[in-house]
Amino acid sequence: MTQSFSLDLRVRVEAFVEAGHSCRAAARHFGVSDSCAIKLMQRKRQSGSLTPARQGRPPGGSKLVACETFLIQIGEAEPAITMPELAARLLDEHGIVAAPAMLSRFLCRRGFT
């Protein structure tokens, strides 16, 4: 994923456009793409802010969140269970298909090793 442009550059592009220049002229002047300058000004008009939007997937959207207590109980009751075994139990008892690596990351975030 690419980095967002700095807030300093965003402010300078906005000031250039507000001074009467077009978005395309501002893009050429500051060395950014036309769409960047246009979208930046659209963002300013719609939200009133020049700060970049959050990138990436929103947190908490995992399908495993619904079975968190089940997974933690199994992890505490059977600390030697393997991730493929845990994936099979999850499928049998809850009907949720999960890759072993996904289960491992989920449990590591909750303090299991």
ZADREN-514851 format. One record per residue: x, y, z of N, C-alpha, C in turn. Coordinates in steps of 0.05 Angstrom, whole numbers, plus 32768, in hexadecimal, padded with zeros to 4 digits. Example, Ala and Ser with C-alpha at 12.3 -4.5 7.8 and 13.67 -1.06 7.14 Angstrom:
<recs>
REC n.xx n.yy n.zz ca.xx ca.yy ca.zz c.xx c.yy c.zz
REC 8108 7F8E 809C  80F6  7FA6  809C 8108 7FBE 809C
REC 8101 7FD3 808E  8111  7FEB  808F 8102 8001 809D
</recs>
This chain:
<recs>
REC n.xx n.yy n.zz ca.xx ca.yy ca.zz c.xx c.yy c.zz
REC 8011 7FE9 8000  8000  8000  8000 8012 8019 8000
REC 800A 802D 7FF1  801A  8045  7FEF 8016 8057 8006
REC 8029 8069 800A  8027  807D  801F 8015 8094 8016
REC 8007 80A1 8028  7FF8  80B9  8022 800B 80D1 8020
REC 8003 80E5 8010  8013  80FD  800E 8012 810B 8029
REC 8027 811A 802F  8029  8128  8048 8014 813E 804A
REC 800D 8144 8063  7FF9  8159  8067 8003 8174 805D
REC 801D 8178 805F  8029  8191  8055 8024 8195 8037
REC 8028 8180 8028  8023  8181  800B 8006 8185 8005
REC 7FF5 8177 8014  7FD8  817A  8010 7FCF 8197 8015
REC 7FDA 81A3 802A  7FD3  81BF  8030 7FDC 81D2 801A
REC 7FF4 81CD 8010  7FFF  81DE  7FFA 7FEF 81DB 7FE1
REC 7FE6 81C2 7FDA  7FD6  81BF  7FC2 7FBB 81CD 7FC6
REC 7FAF 81CB 7FDD  7F96  81D8  7FE2 7F98 81F6 7FE0
REC 7FAE 8201 7FEC  7FB2  821E  7FEB 7FB6 8228 7FCE
REC 7FC3 8218 7FBE  7FC8  821E  7FA2 7FAD 821F 7F93
REC 7F9C 820C 7F98  7F82  820B  7F8B 7F70 8222 7F95
REC 7F71 8227 7FAF  7F61  823C  7FBA 7F6A 8258 7FB0
REC 7F83 825A 7FA7  7F8D  8273  7F9D 7F83 8278 7F80
REC 7F74 8266 7F75  7F68  826A  7F5B 7F72 8258 7F45
REC 7F85 8247 7F4B  7F8F  8234  7F36 7F7D 821B 7F35
REC 7F7F 820D 7F1F  7F70  81F5  7F1C 7F7D 81DE 7F2B
REC 7F6E 81C8 7F2E  7F7A  81B0  7F3C 7F90 81A4 7F2A
REC 7F8C 81A5 7F10  7FA0  819A  7EFE 7FBA 81AB 7EFF
REC 7FB7 81C5 7F00  7FCE  81D6  7F02 7FDD 81D1 7F1C
REC 7FCE 81CD 7F32  7FDA  81C8  7F4C 7FE9 81AD 7F4B
REC 7FDE 819A 7F3D  7FEA  817F  7F3A 8005 8182 7F2C
REC 8005 8191 7F16  801E  8195  7F07 8033 81A4 7F17
REC 802A 81B8 7F26  803C  81C9  7F36 8049 81B9 7F4C
REC 803A 81A7 7F59  8045  8199  7F70 804E 817C 7F69
REC 804B 8174 7F50  8055  815A  7F48 8045 8142 7F52
REC 802B 8146 7F54  8019  8130  7F5B 8007 812B 7F43
REC 7FF8 8115 7F44  7FE6  810F  7F2E 7FCE 8121 7F2F
REC 7FC2 8124 7F18  7FA9  8135  7F16 7F94 812A 7F28
REC 7F90 810F 7F28  7F7B  8103  7F39 7F81 8108 7F56
REC 7F9A 8109 7F5E  7FA1  810E  7F7A 7F97 812A 7F83
REC 7F9D 813E 7F72  7F95  8159  7F79 7F76 815C 7F78
REC 7F6A 814F 7F65  7F4C  8151  7F62 7F3F 8143 7F7A
REC 7F48 812B 7F81  7F3D  811D  7F98 7F42 812B 7FB2
REC 7F59 8138 7FB4  7F60  8147  7FCC 7F4C 815D 7FD1
REC 7F46 816C 7FBB  7F33  8182  7FBE 7F17 8177 7FC2
REC 7F10 8161 7FB7  7EF5  8155  7FBC 7EF3 814E 7FDA
REC 7F09 8142 7FE4  7F09  813A  8000 7F06 8153 8012
REC 7F13 8169 800B  7F11  8182  801A 7EF5 818C 801A
REC 7EE8 818B 8003  7ECC  8195  8001 7EB9 8183 8010
REC 7EBD 8169 800F  7EAA  8157  801B 7EAD 8154 803A
REC 7EC6 8152 8042  7ECA  814D  805F 7ED5 8165 806E
REC 7EDF 8179 805F  7EEB  8190  806C 7F07 818B 8076
REC 7F13 8174 8070  7F2D  816D  807A 7F3F 8164 8064
REC 7F59 8169 8067  7F6C  8160  8054 7F7B 8147 805D
REC 7F76 813E 8075  7F84  8127  807F 7F7C 810E 806F
REC 7F8F 80FC 806B  7F89  80E4  805B 7F76 80D1 806A
REC 7F66 80C3 805A  7F54  80AF  8066 7F64 8097 8070
REC 7F59 8089 8082  7F66  8071  808C 7F68 805C 8076
REC 7F7F 804F 8074  7F83  803B  8060 7F81 801F 806C
REC 7F7A 800C 805C  7F79  7FF1  8065 7F5D 7FE8 806E
REC 7F5C 7FD0 8076  7F43  7FC4  8080 7F3C 7FCE 809C
REC 7F23 7FD4 80A1  7F1C  7FDC  80BC 7F20 7FC6 80D0
REC 7F28 7FCC 80E9  7F2D  7FB8  80FD 7F13 7FAB 8107
REC 7F15 7F92 8110  7EFE  7F85  811C 7EEB 7F78 8109
REC 7EF2 7F75 80F0  7EE0  7F69  80DC 7EE4 7F4C 80D8
REC 7EF3 7F3F 80E9  7EF9  7F22  80E5 7EE1 7F11 80EB
REC 7EDE 7EFB 80DB  7EC9  7EE9  80E1 7ECD 7ED9 80FA
REC 7EE6 7EDA 8105  7EEC  7ECB  811D 7EE3 7EDA 8136
REC 7EDD 7EF3 8134  7ED4  7F03  814C 7EBC 7EF6 8158
REC 7EAA 7EEC 8148  7E91  7EE0  8152 7E97 7EC7 8163
REC 7EAD 7EB9 815E  7EB4  7EA1  816D 7ECB 7EA5 8180
REC 7ED1 7EBD 8187  7EE8  7EC3  8197 7EE8 7EB4 81B1
REC 7ED2 7EB3 81BF  7ED1  7EA5  81D9 7ED6 7E87 81D5
REC 7ECB 7E7C 81C0  7ECF  7E5F  81BA 7EED 7E5A 81B6
REC 7EF9 7E6A 81A5  7F16  7E66  819F 7F27 7E6A 81B8
REC 7F21 7E7D 81C8  7F31  7E81  81E1 7F2D 7E6A 81F4
REC 7F14 7E61 81F7  7F0F  7E4A  8209 7F1E 7E31 8200
REC 7F1E 7E2C 81E6  7F2D  7E15  81DC 7F4B 7E19 81E0
REC 7F54 7E31 81DB  7F71  7E36  81DE 7F7A 7E33 81FB
REC 7F69 7E3A 820E  7F70  7E37  822A 7F6D 7E1A 8234
REC 7F58 7E0D 822A  7F53  7DF1  8232 7F67 7DDE 8226
REC 7F6F 7DE3 820D  7F81  7DD1  81FF 7F98 7DE1 81F4
REC 7FAC 7DE8 8204  7FC2  7DF9  81FA 7FD3 7DED 81E5
REC 7FD3 7DD2 81E2  7FE3  7DC5  81CE 7FD5 7DC0 81B4
REC 7FBD 7DCA 81B1  7FAD  7DC6  8198 7FBB 7DD3 8181
REC 7FBC 7DC6 816A  7FC8  7DD2  8152 7FB3 7DE3 8144
REC 7FBD 7DF5 8133  7FAB  7E07  8125 7F99 7DF7 8111
REC 7FA3 7DE3 8102  7F91  7DD4  80F1 7F7B 7DC5 8101
REC 7F82 7DBB 8119  7F6E  7DAE  812A 7F59 7DC3 8133
REC 7F62 7DDA 813A  7F50  7DF0  8143 7F3E 7DF8 812C
REC 7F49 7DFA 8114  7F39  7E01  80FD 7F24 7DEC 80F7
REC 7F2B 7DD3 80FB  7F17  7DBD  80F7 7F01 7DBF 810C
REC 7F08 7DC4 8125  7EF3  7DC7  813A 7EE1 7DDF 8135
REC 7EED 7DF5 812C  7EDD  7E0D  8126 7ECA 7E07 8110
REC 7ED2 7DF8 80FC  7EC0  7DF1  80E6 7EAA 7DDE 80EF
REC 7EB1 7DCA 80FF  7E9E  7DB7  8109 7E89 7DC4 811C
REC 7E91 7DD5 812E  7E7F  7DE0  8142 7E72 7DFA 813B
REC 7E7F 7E0A 8129  7E73  7E24  8122 7E6E 7E27 8104
REC 7E79 7E15 80F4  7E75  7E17  80D7 7E85 7E2D 80CA
REC 7E9A 7E36 80D7  7EAB  7E4C  80CC 7EC5 7E40 80C2
REC 7ECB 7E46 80A9  7EE4  7E3D  809D 7EF9 7E52 80A2
REC 7F0F 7E4A 80AE  7F25  7E5C  80B4 7F3F 7E4E 80B0
REC 7F51 7E5C 80A3  7F6C  7E51  809E 7F7B 7E50 80B9
REC 7F8C 7E3C 80BC  7F9C  7E3B  80D5 7FAD 7E54 80DA
REC 7FB8 7E60 80C5  7FC8  7E79  80C9 7FB6 7E8F 80D4
REC 7F9E 7E90 80CA  7F8B  7EA5  80D4 7F85 7EA1 80F1
REC 7F80 7E88 80F9  7F7B  7E82  8115 7F93 7E89 8127
REC 7FAB 7E83 811D  7FC3  7E89  812B 7FC6 7EA7 8130
REC 7FC3 7EB7 811B  7FC5  7ED4  811E 7FB0 7EDF 8132
REC 7F97 7ED4 812F  7F81  7EDC  8141 7F88 7ED7 815E
REC 7F92 7EBF 8164  7F99  7EB8  8180 7FB2 7EC6 818A
REC 7FC5 7ECB 8178  7FDD  7EDA  8180 7FD6 7EF6 8189
REC 7FC3 7F03 817B  7FBA  7F1E  8182 7FAC 7F1E 819E
REC 7FA3 7F07 81A6  7F96  7F06  81C0 7FA8 7EFA 81D6
REC 7FC2 7EF8 81D0  7FD5  7EF1  81E5 7FDE 7ED4 81E6
REC 7FD4 7EC3 81D3  7FDC  7EA7  81D3 7FF6 7EA4 81C3
REC 8005 7E90 81C9  801E  7E8A  81BA 801C 7E6F 81AD
</recs>
